Amino acid sequence: PFLAVSAHFVPSGAGSIQDEQAKELVDHLSKSSHPKIVMADINSDPRDKNDDGSDTPYKILTGAGYTDLWLDNRNDAASEDGLTWGHNASLTNEEANFTKRIDYVLYKDEGIAGKKKMAWMETYGDDP
């Protein structure tokens, strides 16, 4: 068995609320001993920084032992790979300018014998 969770954090610009949402999610999921898969729009890019130097949602989740599936399964992963944000609000722009990565699949698989990779990923097509 495993625990699968879907989450959508508040929009960017609400950093402290996003941080608290990430901490709450980590705390709640820590109560389960099952492997965990988190599919989430956390509205936070790995490159984001808080003004006070505290951890951002991405760093809170990865710091708690969650592995970023995109990075874990890419040999050539670069910071610009996997961008998921860049459409205008109405999704009417003919060409999106993807500049951030805010949507993730993360996993934590403590307790799995042999620590084999829990998941795989394939990318289809070259257009978002």
Backbone as XML, in Angstrom:
<?xml version="1.0"?>
<chain id="A" units="angstrom">
  <residue number="1" name="PRO">
    <atom name="N" x="0.826" y="-1.195" z="0.000"/>
    <atom name="CA" x="0.000" y="0.000" z="0.000"/>
    <atom name="C" x="0.869" y="1.258" z="0.000"/>
  </residue>
  <residue number="2" name="PHE">
    <atom name="N" x="0.290" y="2.335" z="-0.506"/>
    <atom name="CA" x="0.962" y="3.625" z="-0.483"/>
    <atom name="C" x="-0.086" y="4.700" z="-0.285"/>
  </residue>
  <residue number="3" name="LEU">
    <atom name="N" x="0.361" y="5.864" z="0.072"/>
    <atom name="CA" x="-0.516" y="7.004" z="0.301"/>
    <atom name="C" x="-0.298" y="7.992" z="-0.828"/>
  </residue>
  <residue number="4" name="ALA">
    <atom name="N" x="-1.358" y="8.328" z="-1.559"/>
    <atom name="CA" x="-1.279" y="9.311" z="-2.644"/>
    <atom name="C" x="-2.056" y="10.554" z="-2.231"/>
  </residue>
  <residue number="5" name="VAL">
    <atom name="N" x="-1.427" y="11.700" z="-2.420"/>
    <atom name="CA" x="-2.014" y="12.966" z="-1.989"/>
    <atom name="C" x="-1.955" y="13.971" z="-3.129"/>
  </residue>
  <residue number="6" name="SER">
    <atom name="N" x="-3.025" y="14.715" z="-3.306"/>
    <atom name="CA" x="-3.058" y="15.819" z="-4.255"/>
    <atom name="C" x="-3.240" y="17.106" z="-3.463"/>
  </residue>
  <residue number="7" name="ALA">
    <atom name="N" x="-2.476" y="18.133" z="-3.807"/>
    <atom name="CA" x="-2.551" y="19.387" z="-3.060"/>
    <atom name="C" x="-2.403" y="20.567" z="-4.010"/>
  </residue>
  <residue number="8" name="HIS">
    <atom name="N" x="-3.010" y="21.677" z="-3.636"/>
    <atom name="CA" x="-2.880" y="22.926" z="-4.380"/>
    <atom name="C" x="-2.699" y="24.049" z="-3.363"/>
  </residue>
  <residue number="9" name="PHE">
    <atom name="N" x="-1.489" y="24.586" z="-3.289"/>
    <atom name="CA" x="-1.182" y="25.646" z="-2.338"/>
    <atom name="C" x="-1.710" y="26.987" z="-2.848"/>
  </residue>
  <residue number="10" name="VAL">
    <atom name="N" x="-1.840" y="27.944" z="-1.939"/>
    <atom name="CA" x="-2.292" y="29.281" z="-2.320"/>
    <atom name="C" x="-1.351" y="29.870" z="-3.367"/>
  </residue>
  <residue number="11" name="PRO">
    <atom name="N" x="-1.828" y="30.849" z="-4.141"/>
    <atom name="CA" x="-1.002" y="31.436" z="-5.218"/>
    <atom name="C" x="0.275" y="32.102" z="-4.698"/>
  </residue>
  <residue number="12" name="SER">
    <atom name="N" x="1.205" y="32.304" z="-5.635"/>
    <atom name="CA" x="2.459" y="32.956" z="-5.276"/>
    <atom name="C" x="2.176" y="34.349" z="-4.728"/>
  </residue>
  <residue number="13" name="GLY">
    <atom name="N" x="3.099" y="34.829" z="-3.947"/>
    <atom name="CA" x="2.915" y="36.120" z="-3.296"/>
    <atom name="C" x="2.412" y="35.957" z="-1.866"/>
  </residue>
  <residue number="14" name="ALA">
    <atom name="N" x="2.044" y="34.723" z="-1.518"/>
    <atom name="CA" x="1.569" y="34.438" z="-0.164"/>
    <atom name="C" x="2.553" y="33.487" z="0.493"/>
  </residue>
  <residue number="15" name="GLY">
    <atom name="N" x="3.833" y="33.849" z="0.423"/>
    <atom name="CA" x="4.913" y="32.971" z="0.843"/>
    <atom name="C" x="4.760" y="32.331" z="2.200"/>
  </residue>
  <residue number="16" name="SER">
    <atom name="N" x="4.461" y="33.112" z="3.231"/>
    <atom name="CA" x="4.392" y="32.521" z="4.568"/>
    <atom name="C" x="3.244" y="31.528" z="4.676"/>
  </residue>
  <residue number="17" name="ILE">
    <atom name="N" x="2.152" y="31.782" z="3.971"/>
    <atom name="CA" x="1.028" y="30.841" z="3.984"/>
    <atom name="C" x="1.436" y="29.561" z="3.254"/>
  </residue>
  <residue number="18" name="GLN">
    <atom name="N" x="2.100" y="29.705" z="2.120"/>
    <atom name="CA" x="2.583" y="28.531" z="1.386"/>
    <atom name="C" x="3.535" y="27.710" z="2.252"/>
  </residue>
  <residue number="19" name="ASP">
    <atom name="N" x="4.423" y="28.387" z="2.954"/>
    <atom name="CA" x="5.380" y="27.692" z="3.821"/>
    <atom name="C" x="4.644" y="26.888" z="4.888"/>
  </residue>
  <residue number="20" name="GLU">
    <atom name="N" x="3.641" y="27.499" z="5.491"/>
    <atom name="CA" x="2.858" y="26.806" z="6.523"/>
    <atom name="C" x="2.089" y="25.634" z="5.935"/>
  </residue>
  <residue number="21" name="GLN">
    <atom name="N" x="1.573" y="25.793" z="4.705"/>
    <atom name="CA" x="0.882" y="24.680" z="4.058"/>
    <atom name="C" x="1.842" y="23.509" z="3.848"/>
  </residue>
  <residue number="22" name="ALA">
    <atom name="N" x="3.058" y="23.797" z="3.424"/>
    <atom name="CA" x="4.046" y="22.737" z="3.215"/>
    <atom name="C" x="4.383" y="22.050" z="4.540"/>
  </residue>
  <residue number="23" name="LYS">
    <atom name="N" x="4.583" y="22.822" z="5.585"/>
    <atom name="CA" x="4.892" y="22.242" z="6.900"/>
    <atom name="C" x="3.741" y="21.380" z="7.410"/>
  </residue>
  <residue number="24" name="GLU">
    <atom name="N" x="2.512" y="21.862" z="7.225"/>
    <atom name="CA" x="1.339" y="21.108" z="7.660"/>
    <atom name="C" x="1.228" y="19.789" z="6.890"/>
  </residue>
  <residue number="25" name="LEU">
    <atom name="N" x="1.473" y="19.833" z="5.592"/>
    <atom name="CA" x="1.418" y="18.624" z="4.771"/>
    <atom name="C" x="2.468" y="17.615" z="5.227"/>
  </residue>
  <residue number="26" name="VAL">
    <atom name="N" x="3.690" y="18.070" z="5.425"/>
    <atom name="CA" x="4.767" y="17.190" z="5.886"/>
    <atom name="C" x="4.404" y="16.584" z="7.238"/>
  </residue>
  <residue number="27" name="ASP">
    <atom name="N" x="3.906" y="17.411" z="8.139"/>
    <atom name="CA" x="3.544" y="16.932" z="9.477"/>
    <atom name="C" x="2.437" y="15.882" z="9.394"/>
  </residue>
  <residue number="28" name="HIS">
    <atom name="N" x="1.413" y="16.151" z="8.631"/>
    <atom name="CA" x="0.285" y="15.219" z="8.510"/>
    <atom name="C" x="0.745" y="13.890" z="7.887"/>
  </residue>
  <residue number="29" name="LEU">
    <atom name="N" x="1.535" y="13.963" z="6.832"/>
    <atom name="CA" x="1.976" y="12.745" z="6.152"/>
    <atom name="C" x="2.966" y="11.944" z="6.985"/>
  </residue>
  <residue number="30" name="SER">
    <atom name="N" x="3.656" y="12.601" z="7.921"/>
    <atom name="CA" x="4.633" y="11.890" z="8.755"/>
    <atom name="C" x="3.957" y="10.878" z="9.674"/>
  </residue>
  <residue number="31" name="LYS">
    <atom name="N" x="2.649" y="10.966" z="9.824"/>
    <atom name="CA" x="1.904" y="10.047" z="10.694"/>
    <atom name="C" x="1.685" y="8.684" z="10.036"/>
  </residue>
  <residue number="32" name="SER">
    <atom name="N" x="1.973" y="8.580" z="8.742"/>
    <atom name="CA" x="1.793" y="7.326" z="8.025"/>
    <atom name="C" x="3.152" y="6.678" z="7.757"/>
  </residue>
  <residue number="33" name="SER">
    <atom name="N" x="3.217" y="5.369" z="7.924"/>
    <atom name="CA" x="4.462" y="4.651" z="7.643"/>
    <atom name="C" x="4.517" y="4.150" z="6.201"/>
  </residue>
  <residue number="34" name="HIS">
    <atom name="N" x="3.449" y="4.371" z="5.436"/>
    <atom name="CA" x="3.410" y="3.912" z="4.048"/>
    <atom name="C" x="4.227" y="4.827" z="3.138"/>
  </residue>
  <residue number="35" name="PRO">
    <atom name="N" x="4.705" y="4.288" z="2.023"/>
    <atom name="CA" x="5.322" y="5.161" z="1.014"/>
    <atom name="C" x="4.306" y="6.225" z="0.591"/>
  </residue>
  <residue number="36" name="LYS">
    <atom name="N" x="4.812" y="7.390" z="0.235"/>
    <atom name="CA" x="3.930" y="8.519" z="-0.080"/>
    <atom name="C" x="4.235" y="9.083" z="-1.458"/>
  </residue>
  <residue number="37" name="ILE">
    <atom name="N" x="3.177" y="9.470" z="-2.170"/>
    <atom name="CA" x="3.298" y="10.169" z="-3.449"/>
    <atom name="C" x="2.496" y="11.454" z="-3.301"/>
  </residue>
  <residue number="38" name="VAL">
    <atom name="N" x="3.156" y="12.581" z="-3.543"/>
    <atom name="CA" x="2.504" y="13.887" z="-3.446"/>
    <atom name="C" x="2.495" y="14.511" z="-4.833"/>
  </residue>
  <residue number="39" name="MET">
    <atom name="N" x="1.298" y="14.752" z="-5.353"/>
    <atom name="CA" x="1.128" y="15.437" z="-6.636"/>
    <atom name="C" x="0.581" y="16.810" z="-6.287"/>
  </residue>
  <residue number="40" name="ALA">
    <atom name="N" x="1.358" y="17.849" z="-6.565"/>
    <atom name="CA" x="0.969" y="19.142" z="-6.025"/>
    <atom name="C" x="1.358" y="20.321" z="-6.904"/>
  </residue>
  <residue number="41" name="ASP">
    <atom name="N" x="0.462" y="21.280" z="-6.924"/>
    <atom name="CA" x="0.756" y="22.616" z="-7.450"/>
    <atom name="C" x="1.078" y="23.441" z="-6.215"/>
  </residue>
  <residue number="42" name="ILE">
    <atom name="N" x="2.373" y="23.599" z="-5.925"/>
    <atom name="CA" x="2.746" y="24.307" z="-4.696"/>
    <atom name="C" x="3.032" y="25.785" z="-4.956"/>
  </residue>
  <residue number="43" name="ASN">
    <atom name="N" x="2.876" y="26.215" z="-6.199"/>
    <atom name="CA" x="3.085" y="27.620" z="-6.545"/>
    <atom name="C" x="4.417" y="28.154" z="-6.037"/>
  </residue>
  <residue number="44" name="SER">
    <atom name="N" x="5.428" y="27.315" z="-6.098"/>
    <atom name="CA" x="6.763" y="27.690" z="-5.632"/>
    <atom name="C" x="7.792" y="27.004" z="-6.524"/>
  </residue>
  <residue number="45" name="ASP">
    <atom name="N" x="8.695" y="27.775" z="-7.053"/>
    <atom name="CA" x="9.768" y="27.272" z="-7.901"/>
    <atom name="C" x="10.960" y="26.889" z="-7.010"/>
  </residue>
  <residue number="46" name="PRO">
    <atom name="N" x="11.728" y="25.868" z="-7.370"/>
    <atom name="CA" x="12.897" y="25.510" z="-6.551"/>
    <atom name="C" x="13.875" y="26.668" z="-6.366"/>
  </residue>
  <residue number="47" name="ARG">
    <atom name="N" x="13.873" y="27.625" z="-7.292"/>
    <atom name="CA" x="14.801" y="28.761" z="-7.204"/>
    <atom name="C" x="14.267" y="29.893" z="-6.335"/>
  </residue>
  <residue number="48" name="ASP">
    <atom name="N" x="12.998" y="29.804" z="-5.883"/>
    <atom name="CA" x="12.420" y="30.857" z="-5.042"/>
    <atom name="C" x="13.183" y="30.970" z="-3.731"/>
  </residue>
  <residue number="49" name="LYS">
    <atom name="N" x="13.202" y="32.185" z="-3.193"/>
    <atom name="CA" x="13.846" y="32.436" z="-1.905"/>
    <atom name="C" x="12.923" y="33.317" z="-1.064"/>
  </residue>
  <residue number="50" name="ASN">
    <atom name="N" x="12.843" y="33.032" z="0.227"/>
    <atom name="CA" x="12.107" y="33.890" z="1.147"/>
    <atom name="C" x="13.025" y="35.023" z="1.597"/>
  </residue>
  <residue number="51" name="ASP">
    <atom name="N" x="12.450" y="36.197" z="1.793"/>
    <atom name="CA" x="13.235" y="37.361" z="2.208"/>
    <atom name="C" x="13.993" y="37.126" z="3.507"/>
  </residue>
  <residue number="52" name="ASP">
    <atom name="N" x="13.385" y="36.352" z="4.412"/>
    <atom name="CA" x="14.021" y="36.139" z="5.714"/>
    <atom name="C" x="14.977" y="34.935" z="5.723"/>
  </residue>
  <residue number="53" name="GLY">
    <atom name="N" x="15.165" y="34.305" z="4.564"/>
    <atom name="CA" x="16.086" y="33.180" z="4.475"/>
    <atom name="C" x="15.489" y="31.838" z="4.865"/>
  </residue>
  <residue number="54" name="SER">
    <atom name="N" x="14.229" y="31.827" z="5.300"/>
    <atom name="CA" x="13.593" y="30.559" z="5.675"/>
    <atom name="C" x="13.302" y="29.723" z="4.431"/>
  </residue>
  <residue number="55" name="ASP">
    <atom name="N" x="13.057" y="28.453" z="4.643"/>
    <atom name="CA" x="12.819" y="27.544" z="3.528"/>
    <atom name="C" x="11.490" y="27.825" z="2.834"/>
  </residue>
  <residue number="56" name="THR">
    <atom name="N" x="11.502" y="27.660" z="1.517"/>
    <atom name="CA" x="10.297" y="27.779" z="0.697"/>
    <atom name="C" x="9.605" y="26.415" z="0.652"/>
  </residue>
  <residue number="57" name="PRO">
    <atom name="N" x="8.363" y="26.345" z="0.150"/>
    <atom name="CA" x="7.656" y="25.062" z="0.123"/>
    <atom name="C" x="8.441" y="23.926" z="-0.534"/>
  </residue>
  <residue number="58" name="TYR">
    <atom name="N" x="9.078" y="24.194" z="-1.660"/>
    <atom name="CA" x="9.844" y="23.135" z="-2.324"/>
    <atom name="C" x="10.951" y="22.633" z="-1.407"/>
  </residue>
  <residue number="59" name="LYS">
    <atom name="N" x="11.658" y="23.547" z="-0.777"/>
    <atom name="CA" x="12.757" y="23.157" z="0.107"/>
    <atom name="C" x="12.240" y="22.484" z="1.384"/>
  </residue>
  <residue number="60" name="ILE">
    <atom name="N" x="11.067" y="22.872" z="1.853"/>
    <atom name="CA" x="10.469" y="22.224" z="3.026"/>
    <atom name="C" x="10.159" y="20.765" z="2.699"/>
  </residue>
  <residue number="61" name="LEU">
    <atom name="N" x="9.560" y="20.535" z="1.545"/>
    <atom name="CA" x="9.195" y="19.171" z="1.158"/>
    <atom name="C" x="10.430" y="18.312" z="0.879"/>
  </residue>
  <residue number="62" name="THR">
    <atom name="N" x="11.368" y="18.823" z="0.101"/>
    <atom name="CA" x="12.554" y="18.026" z="-0.205"/>
    <atom name="C" x="13.439" y="17.874" z="1.045"/>
  </residue>
  <residue number="63" name="GLY">
    <atom name="N" x="13.442" y="18.877" z="1.903"/>
    <atom name="CA" x="14.198" y="18.789" z="3.151"/>
    <atom name="C" x="13.635" y="17.753" z="4.109"/>
  </residue>
  <residue number="64" name="ALA">
    <atom name="N" x="12.336" y="17.440" z="3.945"/>
    <atom name="CA" x="11.696" y="16.419" z="4.774"/>
    <atom name="C" x="11.853" y="15.025" z="4.173"/>
  </residue>
  <residue number="65" name="GLY">
    <atom name="N" x="12.651" y="14.937" z="3.105"/>
    <atom name="CA" x="12.941" y="13.631" z="2.535"/>
    <atom name="C" x="12.137" y="13.258" z="1.306"/>
  </residue>
  <residue number="66" name="TYR">
    <atom name="N" x="11.333" y="14.179" z="0.792"/>
    <atom name="CA" x="10.568" y="13.895" z="-0.426"/>
    <atom name="C" x="11.469" y="14.102" z="-1.635"/>
  </residue>
  <residue number="67" name="THR">
    <atom name="N" x="11.412" y="13.172" z="-2.566"/>
    <atom name="CA" x="12.240" y="13.204" z="-3.759"/>
    <atom name="C" x="11.430" y="13.749" z="-4.923"/>
  </residue>
  <residue number="68" name="ASP">
    <atom name="N" x="12.013" y="14.654" z="-5.669"/>
    <atom name="CA" x="11.391" y="15.245" z="-6.849"/>
    <atom name="C" x="11.502" y="14.235" z="-7.988"/>
  </residue>
  <residue number="69" name="LEU">
    <atom name="N" x="10.384" y="13.685" z="-8.409"/>
    <atom name="CA" x="10.384" y="12.631" z="-9.415"/>
    <atom name="C" x="11.000" y="13.093" z="-10.724"/>
  </residue>
  <residue number="70" name="TRP">
    <atom name="N" x="10.746" y="14.338" z="-11.114"/>
    <atom name="CA" x="11.307" y="14.846" z="-12.373"/>
    <atom name="C" x="12.834" y="14.786" z="-12.336"/>
  </residue>
  <residue number="71" name="LEU">
    <atom name="N" x="13.409" y="15.315" z="-11.284"/>
    <atom name="CA" x="14.872" y="15.333" z="-11.185"/>
    <atom name="C" x="15.445" y="13.943" z="-10.961"/>
  </residue>
  <residue number="72" name="ASP">
    <atom name="N" x="14.731" y="13.115" z="-10.229"/>
    <atom name="CA" x="15.212" y="11.780" z="-9.905"/>
    <atom name="C" x="15.302" y="10.883" z="-11.135"/>
  </residue>
  <residue number="73" name="ASN">
    <atom name="N" x="14.529" y="11.173" z="-12.151"/>
    <atom name="CA" x="14.477" y="10.309" z="-13.321"/>
    <atom name="C" x="15.051" y="10.954" z="-14.574"/>
  </residue>
  <residue number="74" name="ARG">
    <atom name="N" x="15.823" y="12.003" z="-14.402"/>
    <atom name="CA" x="16.438" y="12.694" z="-15.535"/>
    <atom name="C" x="17.943" y="12.694" z="-15.345"/>
  </residue>
  <residue number="75" name="ASN">
    <atom name="N" x="18.657" y="12.225" z="-16.329"/>
    <atom name="CA" x="20.115" y="12.283" z="-16.266"/>
    <atom name="C" x="20.630" y="13.647" z="-16.684"/>
  </residue>
  <residue number="76" name="ASP">
    <atom name="N" x="19.829" y="14.376" z="-17.462"/>
    <atom name="CA" x="20.259" y="15.658" z="-18.001"/>
    <atom name="C" x="19.453" y="16.817" z="-17.418"/>
  </residue>
  <residue number="77" name="ALA">
    <atom name="N" x="18.881" y="16.612" z="-16.226"/>
    <atom name="CA" x="17.998" y="17.625" z="-15.646"/>
    <atom name="C" x="18.745" y="18.946" z="-15.449"/>
  </residue>
  <residue number="78" name="ALA">
    <atom name="N" x="18.189" y="19.976" z="-16.007"/>
    <atom name="CA" x="18.716" y="21.332" z="-15.832"/>
    <atom name="C" x="17.626" y="22.155" z="-15.174"/>
  </residue>
  <residue number="79" name="SER">
    <atom name="N" x="17.991" y="23.286" z="-14.619"/>
    <atom name="CA" x="17.006" y="24.082" z="-13.883"/>
    <atom name="C" x="15.837" y="24.511" z="-14.759"/>
  </residue>
  <residue number="80" name="GLU">
    <atom name="N" x="16.060" y="24.634" z="-16.061"/>
    <atom name="CA" x="14.958" y="25.066" z="-16.922"/>
    <atom name="C" x="14.064" y="23.914" z="-17.373"/>
  </residue>
  <residue number="81" name="ASP">
    <atom name="N" x="14.470" y="22.682" z="-17.139"/>
    <atom name="CA" x="13.647" y="21.535" z="-17.512"/>
    <atom name="C" x="12.411" y="21.437" z="-16.628"/>
  </residue>
  <residue number="82" name="GLY">
    <atom name="N" x="11.355" y="20.944" z="-17.205"/>
    <atom name="CA" x="10.152" y="20.679" z="-16.423"/>
    <atom name="C" x="9.342" y="21.904" z="-16.063"/>
  </residue>
  <residue number="83" name="LEU">
    <atom name="N" x="9.539" y="23.004" z="-16.768"/>
    <atom name="CA" x="8.793" y="24.228" z="-16.455"/>
    <atom name="C" x="7.305" y="23.999" z="-16.688"/>
  </residue>
  <residue number="84" name="THR">
    <atom name="N" x="6.484" y="24.489" z="-15.765"/>
    <atom name="CA" x="5.038" y="24.235" z="-15.832"/>
    <atom name="C" x="4.190" y="25.502" z="-15.761"/>
  </residue>
  <residue number="85" name="TRP">
    <atom name="N" x="4.811" y="26.667" z="-15.607"/>
    <atom name="CA" x="4.047" y="27.906" z="-15.453"/>
    <atom name="C" x="4.485" y="28.922" z="-16.496"/>
  </residue>
  <residue number="86" name="GLY">
    <atom name="N" x="3.496" y="29.586" z="-17.101"/>
    <atom name="CA" x="3.832" y="30.625" z="-18.059"/>
    <atom name="C" x="2.695" y="31.038" z="-18.961"/>
  </residue>
  <residue number="87" name="HIS">
    <atom name="N" x="1.534" y="30.402" z="-18.822"/>
    <atom name="CA" x="0.361" y="30.860" z="-19.582"/>
    <atom name="C" x="-0.219" y="32.104" z="-18.916"/>
  </residue>
  <residue number="88" name="ASN">
    <atom name="N" x="-0.948" y="32.898" z="-19.695"/>
    <atom name="CA" x="-1.670" y="33.987" z="-19.047"/>
    <atom name="C" x="-2.883" y="33.403" z="-18.331"/>
  </residue>
  <residue number="89" name="ALA">
    <atom name="N" x="-3.535" y="34.203" z="-17.511"/>
    <atom name="CA" x="-4.616" y="33.712" z="-16.653"/>
    <atom name="C" x="-5.768" y="33.080" z="-17.427"/>
  </residue>
  <residue number="90" name="SER">
    <atom name="N" x="-6.041" y="33.556" z="-18.627"/>
    <atom name="CA" x="-7.166" y="33.023" z="-19.406"/>
    <atom name="C" x="-6.746" y="31.892" z="-20.355"/>
  </residue>
  <residue number="91" name="LEU">
    <atom name="N" x="-5.479" y="31.552" z="-20.365"/>
    <atom name="CA" x="-4.919" y="30.502" z="-21.225"/>
    <atom name="C" x="-5.133" y="30.793" z="-22.712"/>
  </residue>
  <residue number="92" name="THR">
    <atom name="N" x="-5.163" y="32.079" z="-23.073"/>
    <atom name="CA" x="-5.418" y="32.452" z="-24.467"/>
    <atom name="C" x="-4.163" y="32.847" z="-25.228"/>
  </residue>
  <residue number="93" name="ASN">
    <atom name="N" x="-3.016" y="32.907" z="-24.563"/>
    <atom name="CA" x="-1.808" y="33.293" z="-25.292"/>
    <atom name="C" x="-1.416" y="32.179" z="-26.266"/>
  </residue>
  <residue number="94" name="GLU">
    <atom name="N" x="-1.085" y="32.573" z="-27.483"/>
    <atom name="CA" x="-0.732" y="31.583" z="-28.495"/>
    <atom name="C" x="0.583" y="30.892" z="-28.187"/>
  </residue>
  <residue number="95" name="GLU">
    <atom name="N" x="1.501" y="31.611" z="-27.590"/>
    <atom name="CA" x="2.769" y="31.022" z="-27.178"/>
    <atom name="C" x="2.988" y="31.319" z="-25.702"/>
  </residue>
  <residue number="96" name="ALA">
    <atom name="N" x="3.151" y="30.268" z="-24.939"/>
    <atom name="CA" x="3.403" y="30.440" z="-23.512"/>
    <atom name="C" x="4.892" y="30.683" z="-23.298"/>
  </residue>
  <residue number="97" name="ASN">
    <atom name="N" x="5.193" y="31.491" z="-22.321"/>
    <atom name="CA" x="6.569" y="31.753" z="-21.940"/>
    <atom name="C" x="6.802" y="31.069" z="-20.589"/>
  </residue>
  <residue number="98" name="PHE">
    <atom name="N" x="7.116" y="29.776" z="-20.624"/>
    <atom name="CA" x="7.286" y="29.027" z="-19.391"/>
    <atom name="C" x="8.571" y="29.456" z="-18.693"/>
  </residue>
  <residue number="99" name="THR">
    <atom name="N" x="8.416" y="29.910" z="-17.454"/>
    <atom name="CA" x="9.558" y="30.449" z="-16.712"/>
    <atom name="C" x="9.728" y="29.823" z="-15.332"/>
  </residue>
  <residue number="100" name="LYS">
    <atom name="N" x="8.744" y="29.080" z="-14.849"/>
    <atom name="CA" x="8.820" y="28.532" z="-13.496"/>
    <atom name="C" x="8.367" y="27.082" z="-13.478"/>
  </residue>
  <residue number="101" name="ARG">
    <atom name="N" x="8.800" y="26.417" z="-12.462"/>
    <atom name="CA" x="8.359" y="25.046" z="-12.204"/>
    <atom name="C" x="7.615" y="25.060" z="-10.880"/>
  </residue>
  <residue number="102" name="ILE">
    <atom name="N" x="6.296" y="24.926" z="-10.925"/>
    <atom name="CA" x="5.495" y="25.022" z="-9.703"/>
    <atom name="C" x="4.639" y="23.781" z="-9.447"/>
  </residue>
  <residue number="103" name="ASP">
    <atom name="N" x="4.623" y="22.849" z="-10.389"/>
    <atom name="CA" x="3.809" y="21.637" z="-10.275"/>
    <atom name="C" x="4.741" y="20.433" z="-10.167"/>
  </residue>
  <residue number="104" name="TYR">
    <atom name="N" x="4.453" y="19.547" z="-9.235"/>
    <atom name="CA" x="5.401" y="18.483" z="-8.906"/>
    <atom name="C" x="4.732" y="17.150" z="-8.629"/>
  </residue>
  <residue number="105" name="VAL">
    <atom name="N" x="5.525" y="16.104" z="-8.804"/>
    <atom name="CA" x="5.253" y="14.793" z="-8.234"/>
    <atom name="C" x="6.478" y="14.488" z="-7.382"/>
  </residue>
  <residue number="106" name="LEU">
    <atom name="N" x="6.234" y="14.334" z="-6.097"/>
    <atom name="CA" x="7.290" y="14.048" z="-5.133"/>
    <atom name="C" x="6.962" y="12.713" z="-4.462"/>
  </residue>
  <residue number="107" name="TYR">
    <atom name="N" x="7.966" y="12.010" z="-4.026"/>
    <atom name="CA" x="7.680" y="10.767" z="-3.319"/>
    <atom name="C" x="8.647" y="10.562" z="-2.174"/>
  </residue>
  <residue number="108" name="LYS">
    <atom name="N" x="8.182" y="9.776" z="-1.225"/>
    <atom name="CA" x="9.004" y="9.397" z="-0.075"/>
    <atom name="C" x="8.737" y="7.918" z="0.150"/>
  </residue>
  <residue number="109" name="ASP">
    <atom name="N" x="9.779" y="7.123" z="0.032"/>
    <atom name="CA" x="9.579" y="5.678" z="0.039"/>
    <atom name="C" x="10.327" y="4.958" z="1.145"/>
  </residue>
  <residue number="110" name="GLU">
    <atom name="N" x="10.404" y="5.581" z="2.316"/>
    <atom name="CA" x="11.095" y="4.902" z="3.402"/>
    <atom name="C" x="10.423" y="3.561" z="3.688"/>
  </residue>
  <residue number="111" name="GLY">
    <atom name="N" x="11.229" y="2.597" z="4.019"/>
    <atom name="CA" x="10.684" y="1.297" z="4.381"/>
    <atom name="C" x="10.545" y="0.328" z="3.227"/>
  </residue>
  <residue number="112" name="ILE">
    <atom name="N" x="10.858" y="0.736" z="2.022"/>
    <atom name="CA" x="10.762" y="-0.185" z="0.894"/>
    <atom name="C" x="12.082" y="-0.930" z="0.784"/>
  </residue>
  <residue number="113" name="ALA">
    <atom name="N" x="11.991" y="-2.244" z="0.850"/>
    <atom name="CA" x="13.203" y="-3.076" z="0.810"/>
    <atom name="C" x="13.975" y="-2.834" z="-0.470"/>
  </residue>
  <residue number="114" name="GLY">
    <atom name="N" x="15.279" y="-2.671" z="-0.359"/>
    <atom name="CA" x="16.138" y="-2.513" z="-1.520"/>
    <atom name="C" x="16.189" y="-1.102" z="-2.067"/>
  </residue>
  <residue number="115" name="LYS">
    <atom name="N" x="15.321" y="-0.224" z="-1.620"/>
    <atom name="CA" x="15.297" y="1.171" z="-2.069"/>
    <atom name="C" x="15.341" y="1.296" z="-3.584"/>
  </residue>
  <residue number="116" name="LYS">
    <atom name="N" x="14.570" y="0.474" z="-4.276"/>
    <atom name="CA" x="14.495" y="0.595" z="-5.727"/>
    <atom name="C" x="13.689" y="1.827" z="-6.069"/>
  </residue>
  <residue number="117" name="LYS">
    <atom name="N" x="13.924" y="2.359" z="-7.243"/>
    <atom name="CA" x="13.131" y="3.517" z="-7.653"/>
    <atom name="C" x="11.664" y="3.133" z="-7.667"/>
  </residue>
  <residue number="118" name="MET">
    <atom name="N" x="10.869" y="3.985" z="-7.088"/>
    <atom name="CA" x="9.466" y="3.687" z="-6.910"/>
    <atom name="C" x="8.653" y="4.036" z="-8.143"/>
  </residue>
  <residue number="119" name="ALA">
    <atom name="N" x="9.139" y="4.922" z="-8.960"/>
    <atom name="CA" x="8.317" y="5.416" z="-10.056"/>
    <atom name="C" x="9.169" y="5.663" z="-11.284"/>
  </residue>
  <residue number="120" name="TRP">
    <atom name="N" x="8.520" y="5.876" z="-12.377"/>
    <atom name="CA" x="9.187" y="6.210" z="-13.620"/>
    <atom name="C" x="8.390" y="7.302" z="-14.297"/>
  </residue>
  <residue number="121" name="MET">
    <atom name="N" x="8.977" y="7.901" z="-15.304"/>
    <atom name="CA" x="8.315" y="9.009" z="-15.974"/>
    <atom name="C" x="8.728" y="9.023" z="-17.418"/>
  </residue>
  <residue number="122" name="GLU">
    <atom name="N" x="7.778" y="9.338" z="-18.274"/>
    <atom name="CA" x="8.049" y="9.531" z="-19.682"/>
    <atom name="C" x="7.428" y="10.845" z="-20.105"/>
  </residue>
  <residue number="123" name="THR">
    <atom name="N" x="8.110" y="11.554" z="-20.972"/>
    <atom name="CA" x="7.596" y="12.805" z="-21.515"/>
    <atom name="C" x="7.111" y="12.535" z="-22.929"/>
  </residue>
  <residue number="124" name="TYR">
    <atom name="N" x="5.903" y="12.964" z="-23.230"/>
    <atom name="CA" x="5.326" y="12.763" z="-24.564"/>
    <atom name="C" x="5.174" y="14.100" z="-25.261"/>
  </residue>
  <residue number="125" name="GLY">
    <atom name="N" x="5.635" y="14.172" z="-26.490"/>
    <atom name="CA" x="5.497" y="15.403" z="-27.258"/>
    <atom name="C" x="6.482" y="16.468" z="-26.841"/>
  </residue>
  <residue number="126" name="ASP">
    <atom name="N" x="6.564" y="17.497" z="-27.650"/>
    <atom name="CA" x="7.478" y="18.583" z="-27.333"/>
    <atom name="C" x="6.756" y="19.909" z="-27.168"/>
  </residue>
  <residue number="127" name="ASP">
    <atom name="N" x="5.424" y="19.869" z="-27.189"/>
    <atom name="CA" x="4.634" y="21.078" z="-26.995"/>
    <atom name="C" x="3.869" y="20.980" z="-25.681"/>
  </residue>
  <residue number="128" name="PRO">
    <atom name="N" x="3.873" y="22.040" z="-24.906"/>
    <atom name="CA" x="3.111" y="22.019" z="-23.646"/>
    <atom name="C" x="1.622" y="21.972" z="-23.923"/>
  </residue>
</chain>
